[in-house]
Every structure is written in structure tokens, then in C-alpha cells.
């Protein structure tokens, strides 16, 4: 018995020393590589990646087919890591500061700096009122709600915003990692930033228990995933067999294991990440809900287009209801004129519901 225990302990130590669990896990992580020239890994194990302060790029990557033919996309990042937000960190007296957090839709993957939703909203408010406004773009491609909330925590301290808008309901599930357009990033990138040792929940997000829905078994599984490198490695290998490279990493490949199992895998890989996202949102509301106005924004899913006003975790939920509009108004990466529509409707909503005053 003692020999067996020593043998198991030696295996555990060996896996930890070689990071073998992470080396295999990297094949089934979810990666973001959009506009990778202006992104970098973050030292924050909750955020995982971020925009590079002061970065600039010019390309036609990601542009919508209905965009004008001479269009060129420029991406400018200010010195604090926000896209095209040309203001100082300290808020001037009398300025009403809005910060919008979201994924690639908020970031504006398909458009140039001046056509992002945030900047068009700023121009709309600036034109409509003598009052001074700022609208900062806190969009990060592929980010889920927990990452948006983590960025918002930083902004709440640095920017002291009057209003925060969380764009949600498209990216969900587990957090993405940064990738510079490689099929599977070099494991050294993951090990260098020590994400998993600093945030063991990343193991739980990315090694779900695929084969049973019993809550007690799932609870045991999550505890063991967080504690044991040997257990993590075994389940990383099992999951890799079922998941294959590229699923549910939507940027690569197709699911090859049958429709029912593919659906199950997708749901399992989303479950714990969704729990973390909603938990972190609740914490943020508790910390800042009394000092900062907060809104949830849904421009694509149209989940709040009936007569009754809806909320999400107690926050007002505003949906952009575009069922009567052309198809591109419901695209996650729309052309620039759709973002102009976003700005018009959002400005009207903010004024009508007294989140902002034009006087």
C-alpha cells in the first residue's frame, strides 16, 4: 500500500513538474486570433489577453461584404488599452463618461476606428447636446462576460465612469486565450504567464465531465480537477479524444463525433464558464451598482423585443430589435452603417430612460 501511494505521489509530482496536464489541455482550449497584431497575452489570469497600448494596424480583415469597396479598416489603441478612445485617463469636470464592454461586436472587428459603435454613439451625443460626453470602447474580441467584468473592474477604478454598458448574449461559456493565428499555440505561451496556477478555475472551465449530469459527480469532478494534476491529465486526454482538435474551438474544424454528442460537448464546455460569468457580474453589481449606472445590451439576439421590460441579474436589458431590418443588421460583425443605427437607437434609449441628460 505504501509503495502504491509513493508511486501515485511520484506521478503527481512528475506531471506538475513537467506541466504535462497543460501540454495536453492546450489542444482543446478556445483561442482568439482576430486582429492578433494589436493583442497580447495579459498578466491578469482572469482577463487572459488584452489590447496592446499604443498599437495600430491597417487592413481589410473582417470587413463586411456590404461595406463600401474602398473601405480600409484602421485599428488604433490608446495608451491605456482601449480602442479609439481619444481622451485622457482623468475625467474632466462636467464630463459624463460612458464605457462599453463587449466582444468583437463592441470592439468593432469589421469596421474602422471612427465607425465603431462606441465612437458613433459619442458623435451622436456630442452633436445633440452642449453637455460633454465620452464613450470609451472596452471591447475585446471573443471575450465572455467574466472577462468583460474583469476589464470593467479596472475601468471602474481608472476611469470612474458614470455609466457602464455590458454588451452580452452572444459570446458565452469558457474564456478564450490569445493566439497569433496558429492552429495550436506553443504551450510555452500558456506556461509563461502561469494562468492555471494562479486561477485553478481555468482547469474546471476547460475540463468538463462529459458523461454524466449528476450534480454530485460533477461537484466531485470539479474538486479533483482543481486539486490533482494526474486526474486533470487523464480527463484532458479523455476529453481530447471526444472533442478532437477544433471543437468546440469554433475557429477550426468541425465536430466529428455525431450530432447528439457534439451538442452535449458544447453544452458541457459552456456550463462552468457561464456560471463564473454570472457570478462575477453579481459581484460587480454588488461592488459598483450603487455608484455607477449599469445596463445590459443585446444588439443581435433580440431577446427583449416584446412589450414587457426585461432585466438581467437586476440590470435593465436593452435589445436592438431589428427583425424588420435587412439581414446585415443582425450580423455580429456588421457594416459601418449598422453601427450608426446602433448609435441612434442607443442614444434615444439612454435619453428616454433618463440614463443620461442632454442638458
N, C-alpha and C positions, 0 to 999 in steps of 0.2 A: 504493500500500500504506500509506504513512504517513497519507494522507488518510483511508483507511478506519479505521485504528487510532485516529486522533484522533476520528473520528465515533463509533466504538463507545465510546471513553472518555467522550466528552461525554454520550452516552446514559446510561451507567452513573452518572455524576456527577449528571445530572438526576434520575434515578429515586431516587437516595439522598437528594438534597436535598428532593424532594417527598414522599418515603415512598410512592411510587406502588405499590410491591410490597405494602406492608402495607395500603394502602387497598383493594386488590382482594382481598387474602388474607382480610380480615375477614368476607367473605361465606361462607367455608367453615370458619371456626373453630368450635369446640364451646363453647357457653356454658351457664352455670348461672344460673338466676334464682330458684330455690326459696328462700323466706323471705328475699328480697333486702333487706328492710328492716334486717336485722341483719348483713348482709355488706358488705364494701367491697373494692376492689382492694388488694392487698398491694404493698408496695415490694420484696418479695422476688421476683425473676424466676423462681425455681423453684417458689414456692408459688402466686403469681398472685392469689389472693384469700383473705380470712380473715374471721373474725367480728369485729365491732366491739366492743372492750372497753366494758363497761358498758351494752350495748344491751339493750332489752326490747321485746317485742311480744306481742300477744294476738290470736288469730284462730281460724278454723276451717279454715284452709288445710291441705290434705294429709291430713286425718283419714280413717281407715279407715271404710268403710261399716258395719262391725260394732262400731264404738266406741259407747259409751252415748250416747243422744241429747242429753243436757245437757252433753256434754263441750266444753270450751273449751281450746284449746292456748295455753299461755304459753311464751315463749322468753326466758330470762334468760342473759345472757353476763357472766361475771365480769370483773374489771378486767384480767385477763391474756389474755382472748380465748378462754376455754374455756366451753362451755355448762354451766350449772348445776353448778359445781364449787365449793361454798362453803367453801373452805379458803384459808389463806394460802400465799404462794409458798414460804416457808421451811418445810421439813419438820420437824415437832416430833420430839423423841426418842421412839423406840419405835413410831413410826407406820410401817406397811407401805403404801407408796404405789403404786397401780396407775394407769396411763394407757392408755386405749383409743383407738386411731386408726382411723378408717374414713371412709366416705362418709355418705350421708343415713341409712342404717340405723343407724349408730353415733350420729350427731348426733341422730336421733330426729325425723325430719321429720313423722311422723304423730302424735306424742304431745306432751304437756305435760312440763315440766321434770322433775317428780317421777316420771314414768313412763318416762323414758329407760332404756335397758339399763344404762348405767353407774351411774346413781343407784340403781336397783333392786338391782344387784349389791352396791353399798355397804350398803344397808339389810339385805340378806340376811346379809352378813358381820358387820355390826355386831350383829345380833340373835343370831348363832350363836357369838360369841366375845367374851371380855373384852379381847382384843387390839384395838388401834386400827388401823383401815384408812381409806384414802381411795381413791376411784375417780374419776379425772378423765376428763371427756368431751372427747376430742380429735377428735371427728367434724366433718367439713366436707362439705357436700352436694356430690355429683358428683366428689369428689376421687379421683384414681387413686393407685396405690401410691407413685409418686415424690413426689407432694405429701404423702402421709401420712408418708413417711420424712423429708421436709424439715421438717415440723412436729415430728416426733419428735426431730430433731437439736436443735431449740430446747428442747424439753421435757427432753431428757437433761441439758442444762446448767442450765436454770432450776429444774426440779422435782426433779431427782435421784431418779427413780423406782426402785423395786425390781423392778417387773415392767411390761413393755410388751406390750400385745396389739394386733396388727395385724389388723383385720377386712379381708378381701380376697376376691377371686374373683367379684366382681360388676362393679364399675367397672373397666374396663381401657382400654388404648390411650392415646391422647394426653390431655394435660391440658386441663381446661376453663378458660375465662376467666369473669370475673364479668359478669353482665348484669342490669340492673334492669328486667326484663320488657319489653324492646323487641325487635322482630323481628331487627334487626341493630344492635348498639350503635354509637354515634357513634365514628368512628375516633379522635377526639381522646383518648378514654379509653385506647386502646392506645398512642398516641404519647406521652401524658403520662407514663406510667410506664416508657417506654423498655425494655419487656421484651425485645424482639427483638434490640436492640443489645447488651444485657447477657447474653443467653442465646440464642446463634445456633441451639442445638438446637431451639428452638421452631419455627424455619423448617423444619428437617428433619422434625419430627413432623407438621407441617401441610401440607407439600408433597411427598407421596409420589410415586414414579414408578409410575404406574398400569399401564403397558403391557408390562412385561417383568419376568421373575423372575430374570434373570441376575444373580448376586451382584456381578460386576464392574461391570455397568452401574449397578446400584443404588449401589454404592460411589462411582462417578464422579458420579452424580446428587447424592448427599448432599454430596459435596465442593463441587460447583458451587453447590448451593443455599445452602450456608453462606458462600460467597465472593462470588457475583455477584448483584447486585440485578436486573440485566437477565434473567438466567436464571431467577431467582425469579419475576419478573413474568410471563414467558412461561408458565412451568408453573402459576403460580397461575391464569392465565386459562384454560389448557387444562383444569386440574382443575375449575375452576368450571363449565365447560361440561358436564362429565360428572357432577359431584356435584349440581348445582343447589342453590339455597338450601334449607336444611333437611335435607340428608343428607350425612354421617351425623350431623348435629346432631339427636339423637333428639327434641328438644322441638318441632321444627317440620317439617311437611310429610312427604311420603312419597317414597321413591325412585322415580324415573320413567324409569330407563334400562335396565330389564329385570332379571330375577332374577339371572342369572349375573354381569352387570356390577355390580349392586348389592352382591352378595356379595364380589366382588373389591375394590370400592372400600372396603367396610367393613374387610376384612382388611388392605388396604394402609394405611389410616388408623390401624390399631391397631398395626401391626408395630413401628415405631420407638419409639412410646410405651411398649410393653411391654418393649422392650429397655432403655430408660432406667430404667423402674421396677425391673426385676430387678437391674440394675447398681447402682442406688442402695441397694437393700436389701442387697446383698452388701457394699457399703462400710459401711453402718450396722452390720451384723453384725460386720465386722472391727473397727470403731471401739469398739463398745459391748457386743458379745456376751459378753465376759468379766466385765463389771461389772454388767450389767442382764439379768435373765431375760427372754427373748423368746418369744412364742407367735404363731402364725398362727391366725386364727379364721374359719371358714366357716359362717355361720348359714343360708345359703339354698341353695347349690349341692349340698350333701350329697356332696362328693367323697371323703370319708373315712369311709364308713359300713360298711365291711367289717370283717373280723376283724383285719386287719393294721394296725398303727400306721403312719401316713404322716408324712412330713416335707416341708417346702417350703424349699429352699435350706438344708437342715440344721436348720431350726427345727421344733419339734413343731407338727403341724397338727391342730387340733380342729374337727370338723364337728358341727353341730347336726343330728342325724338325726331328721327329723320326718315320714318317709314315712307313718307310721301316724296322724299328727295331721290335723286339719281343714286345708283348703287355706290359710287365712289364716296358718298357721304357716310357710308357705314364701314369703310375700309379702315384698318388700323393704321395704315401709312398713306393718308390721302394726299391729293394735290394741294397746293397752297391756297386756292380759293375756298376749299373746305375749311381750312383753319381760320380763314376770315369769317366764315359763317359761325364757327365755334365762338370766336371773339364777340361777334354781335349778340348772339343768344346768351352767352355767359354774362356779358355786361348788363343786359336787360334783366337777367335773373338776379344779379347781385344788387342792382338798384331797387328793383321791385320788392325784394325780400329784406331790404334795409341792411344788407351786409356792408354796403358802402354808401356814402353820401357824396353827391356831386357838389355840395355847397361848402 
